[in-house]
Amino acid sequence: MSGRRYEYGAGFALVVVLFIFFIIVAALCGGGYY
């Protein structure tokens, strides 16, 4: 049970990190969308 919960938590954290990274990259590239 704890193992499955750990995988879910890790996956959620990874998605959050990637989402924030994408926002930072977009801002550095001029902001907004392509």
For each residue, the residues with C-beta under 8 A, 3 or more apart:
1: 4 5
2: 5 6
3: 6 7
4: 1 7 8
5: 1 2 8 9
6: 2 3 9 10
7: 3 4 10 11
8: 4 5 11 12
9: 5 6 12 13
10: 6 7 13 14
11: 7 8 14 15
12: 8 9 15 16
13: 9 10 16 17
14: 10 11 17 18
15: 11 12 18 19
16: 12 13 19 20
17: 13 14 20 21
18: 14 15 21 22
19: 15 16 22 23
20: 16 17 23 24
21: 17 18 24 25
22: 18 19 25 26
23: 19 20 26 27
24: 20 21 27 28
25: 21 22 28 29
26: 22 23 29 31 32 33
27: 23 24 31
28: 24 25
29: 25 26
30:
31: 26 27
32: 26
33: 26
34:
